[in-house]
Amino acid sequence: MRLYSYWRSTSSYRLRSALALKGLTPDQVPVHLVRNGGEHRSKAYRRINPQGRVPSLVLDDGNVLIQSPAIIEYLEEVYPDPPLLPADPVARVRVRAAAAIIGCDIHPLHNVGPLNHLRRDLGRSDEDVAAWIGHWISEGFAAIEALIGDDGFCFGPEPGLADVYLVPQVYAARRFAVSLDPFPRIARAVALGEAHPAFQAAHPSRQPDAE
C-alpha cells in the first residue's frame, strides 16, 4: 500500500493512527500542502485524488481510497483485529458519534481552505481567525467531554475509533493555542493515546516530511 499524506494534516494523522493500530505500515508519499502553491493541487496528484485532498491510500491492487473516514471504515472491515469499534450496536453508534463530532463538525471549520477563505476573501484578521478556530474547537470538545468515560481511553481500556480522531484533533488544538483546561476527560484520554506506540509512530514529528 501507498499512503499519500502531509505530516501536519489532521486527517492524515488520524489515518496514520488507524493504520498503526492495525499493524499496517504502507509506504508513505509526502504531499506538501504549501510548497509550490500546494502539491495537492498538481495535475499529477489530482489523477490520484480528484478532490486534491490528503490522505489517499493506494491499495496493493491499485485501487485508490480517499476521505479518511471512509478509509478507516475500510480498514475496520478488512482488518478487523484489533477492532476500533465495540461489538454492541448501540456502543458502536456512541463511538462513531464522538468521532463524527470531530470529523464533521470541528475539523472542517479549521481546515486550510476555510481559513484561507476567511483571510483572503472575507478580509478577516488573524485575531478573527484565531477566535473562529478557538470557538469551534471548544464547542465540539465540550460535547465530547460529556460523552466519553471517566477512565481509560475515550470508551474503554483500549484505543478505538474515537481516540483515532481525538488525539490528532488535540494536536491541532495545541497548535492553535486552544486551552484543554475545561476538558479533563479529553486530556486524560489523549495522554493515554500519546503514550501508545501506535499514536507515537503516527505523530507528525515522526513523519518523513516533518518540518
Phi and psi in degrees as a GROMACS rama.xvg file:
@    title "Ramachandran Plot"
@    xaxis  label "Phi"
@    yaxis  label "Psi"
@TYPE xy
-124.183  130.999  ARG-2
-109.917  116.903  LEU-3
-92.4085  118.942  TYR-4
-152.778  171.706  SER-5
-124.03  135.415  TYR-6
-54.998  -38.2393  TRP-7
-98.7121  -1.51467  ARG-8
-67.0944  127.336  SER-9
-63.6932  -42.4461  THR-10
-68.5917  -34.489  SER-11
-65.3089  -42.0963  SER-12
-59.6262  -43.11  TYR-13
-67.5587  -37.5529  ARG-14
-69.5318  -41.4717  LEU-15
-57.9614  -38.5356  ARG-16
-64.0627  -44.4581  SER-17
-63.3767  -43.6109  ALA-18
-60.1926  -44.3819  LEU-19
-65.7391  -39.6771  ALA-20
-63.0072  -32.466  LEU-21
-82.6929  -3.18396  LYS-22
76.6112  23.449  GLY-23
-103.612  136.583  LEU-24
-130.236  75.9687  THR-25
-67.5031  157.813  PRO-26
-66.8984  136.15  ASP-27
-98.7847  136.267  GLN-28
-121.368  105.442  VAL-29
-65.6582  140.296  PRO-30
-125.955  103.848  VAL-31
-76.2824  127.818  HIS-32
-86.985  -3.68446  LEU-33
-120.415  -44.0726  VAL-34
-58.2541  138.08  ARG-35
55.2986  37.0098  ASN-36
79.5465  5.0572  GLY-37
102.242  108.698  GLY-38
-67.3013  -19.4944  GLU-39
-68.3399  -16.2601  HIS-40
-88.5896  -7.07808  ARG-41
-69.2185  154.579  SER-42
-62.7395  -35.74  LYS-43
-63.1396  -43.7739  ALA-44
-74.2581  -34.9157  TYR-45
-67.8364  -18.9657  ARG-46
-71.0482  -24.7875  ARG-47
-84.3318  -49.4754  ILE-48
-129.955  102.691  ASN-49
-59.0041  -23.074  PRO-50
-75.8681  -20.5735  GLN-51
70.8861  35.598  GLY-52
-120.647  162.742  ARG-53
-114.391  152.053  VAL-54
-90.2825  166.55  PRO-55
-132.622  142.363  SER-56
-122.239  120.73  LEU-57
-99.2657  120.74  VAL-58
-77.6324  168.731  LEU-59
-58.9334  -29.5872  ASP-60
-88.5412  3.61056  ASP-61
96.3616  -11.7028  GLY-62
-63.7538  139.498  ASN-63
-108.249  126.091  VAL-64
-109.387  136.738  LEU-65
-127.518  167.208  ILE-66
69.5583  110.745  GLN-67
-55.9696  -39.3211  SER-68
-61.2528  -41.6954  PRO-69
-67.8217  -39.6481  ALA-70
-66.2711  -41.36  ILE-71
-65.2476  -37.6444  ILE-72
-63.2832  -39.7168  GLU-73
-59.7971  -47.1783  TYR-74
-59.1757  -40.1865  LEU-75
-65.7042  -34.0871  GLU-76
-76.9542  -40.1994  GLU-77
-88.6  -30.8515  VAL-78
-123.936  75.6586  TYR-79
-71.7708  -12.8116  PRO-80
-117.986  129.866  ASP-81
-75.0625  148.578  PRO-82
-74.0467  146.036  PRO-83
-97.4859  -9.3562  LEU-84
-127.002  144.949  LEU-85
-71.7998  167.062  PRO-86
-76.6006  -34.9195  ALA-87
-69.3804  130.588  ASP-88
-60.3109  -40.2636  PRO-89
-67.9736  -41.9699  VAL-90
-62.0455  -37.2171  ALA-91
-62.1771  -40.9719  ARG-92
-62.8865  -40.8071  VAL-93
-64.1806  -41.4315  ARG-94
-65.783  -45.3817  VAL-95
-62.5513  -35.7167  ARG-96
-64.3852  -43.7151  ALA-97
-62.4376  -42.5592  ALA-98
-63.0564  -39.2389  ALA-99
-67.9124  -32.6717  ALA-100
-57.1801  -40.2035  ILE-101
-75.1405  -51.8371  ILE-102
-69.3555  -30.5592  GLY-103
-104.222  -33.5623  CYS-104
-106.984  -35.5637  ASP-105
-93.1202  -61.6877  ILE-106
-56.769  -44.9216  HIS-107
-59.7252  -26.2202  PRO-108
-83.0817  -11.215  LEU-109
-120.926  17.7684  HIS-110
-70.1928  161.335  ASN-111
-60.2561  -35.8866  VAL-112
-62.7306  -55.4795  GLY-113
-59.6702  -37.2831  PRO-114
-67.917  -40.2586  LEU-115
-63.7614  -37.4381  ASN-116
-63.4949  -42.8459  HIS-117
-60.89  -44.4663  LEU-118
-74.5694  -52.2393  ARG-119
-80.2452  -47.1344  ARG-120
-92.6633  -29.1248  ASP-121
-105.619  -1.63495  LEU-122
68.4955  26.0004  GLY-123
-80.5957  144.8  ARG-124
-77.1746  166.992  SER-125
-60.721  -34.4096  ASP-126
-65.9059  -40.4639  GLU-127
-62.9124  -43.2858  ASP-128
-65.5928  -41.4177  VAL-129
-62.1889  -40.561  ALA-130
-65.1997  -39.6791  ALA-131
-58.609  -49.9617  TRP-132
-60.88  -48.2511  ILE-133
-61.348  -38.3911  GLY-134
-62.374  -49.811  HIS-135
-74.9777  -35.0382  TRP-136
-66.2579  -45.9453  ILE-137
-64.7587  -39.3413  SER-138
-63.9392  -43.5287  GLU-139
-66.8257  -40.9437  GLY-140
-63.6107  -34.7247  PHE-141
-60.6078  -39.1422  ALA-142
-68.6552  -44.233  ALA-143
-63.8793  -40.4652  ILE-144
-55.938  -35.691  GLU-145
-79.0781  -17.3534  ALA-146
-95.9925  -30.8911  LEU-147
-86.8183  167.867  ILE-148
-83.4437  178.578  GLY-149
-92.5686  -7.65064  ASP-150
-136.958  153.052  ASP-151
69.51  -152.802  GLY-152
-73.7293  -165.46  PHE-153
-56.9302  -43.4336  CYS-154
-134.988  38.9383  PHE-155
145.206  -172.068  GLY-156
-76.3074  -12.6118  PRO-157
-120.446  150.09  GLU-158
-68.186  147.167  PRO-159
-141.268  -161.825  GLY-160
-57.9843  -42.7752  LEU-161
-61.7337  -38.771  ALA-162
-67.6572  -36.3182  ASP-163
-58.7447  -34.0382  VAL-164
-84.3549  -39.2012  TYR-165
-72.8329  -43.8795  LEU-166
-57.7224  -48.8005  VAL-167
-63.9896  -33.8512  PRO-168
-67.842  -35.2959  GLN-169
-68.7109  -36.1142  VAL-170
-56.1972  -44.8425  TYR-171
-66.3362  -40.8903  ALA-172
-58.7838  -40.9905  ALA-173
-66.0789  -39.5569  ARG-174
-56.384  -38.6932  ARG-175
-94.1226  11.87  PHE-176
59.8361  38.7774  ALA-177
-90.4302  125.639  VAL-178
-71.1387  139.201  SER-179
-98.7347  1.977  LEU-180
-54.7239  -37.4913  ASP-181
-76.548  0.167699  PRO-182
-128.073  69.4268  PHE-183
-65.4363  -32.4105  PRO-184
-65.7508  -44.9087  ARG-185
-60.4166  -45.4401  ILE-186
-60.1228  -39.1564  ALA-187
-65.0941  -49.3886  ARG-188
-62.4305  -40.4478  ALA-189
-69.8878  -36.4429  VAL-190
-60.554  -40.4257  ALA-191
-64.6866  -42.1981  LEU-192
-62.2616  -43.6529  GLY-193
-68.5001  -18.255  GLU-194
-89.96  -5.90015  ALA-195
-85.2905  136.589  HIS-196
-57.284  -35.7871  PRO-197
-65.7263  -43.8813  ALA-198
-70.6693  -33.0623  PHE-199
-64.5065  -41.9481  GLN-200
-65.0742  -31.1494  ALA-201
-86.3128  -8.15832  ALA-202
-59.2629  142.582  HIS-203
-52.589  -38.2517  PRO-204
-66.5577  -16.2686  SER-205
-96.9469  4.82168  ARG-206
-88.7035  152.218  GLN-207
-63.7592  -22.8548  PRO-208
-101.864  11.8772  ASP-209
-60.3906  140.427  ALA-210
